[in-house]
Amino acid sequence: MIKSIYVGNIPFTMSTESVQKLFEPYGEVFSVKLIYDRDTGRPRGFAFVEMDELSLPAAISALNGSDCEGRNIVVNEAKEARRETSRTN
């Protein structure tokens, strides 16, 4: 099963490819999504990486708090987004 990993405090200079290379030693990377500011188009400093759930513990353990281009990155399992539905009576 594919799971999503939150990666925070990443350097603004990192590309999708460089984030992927960071995670590849721990398992197959299915996708990387860098998040950009809608108004400025600049990176917001975080991303989501999709990997097989069996690879998650090793990737999180090895990379959480590690130095990445002078910044200590935050790596943990992404939480499911809650979507609120509005009801009308």
Secondary structure by P-SEA (a helix, b strand, c coil): cbbbbbbccccccccaaaaaaaccccccccbbbbbbccccccccccbbbbccccaaaaaaaaccccccccccccccccccbbbbbbbcc
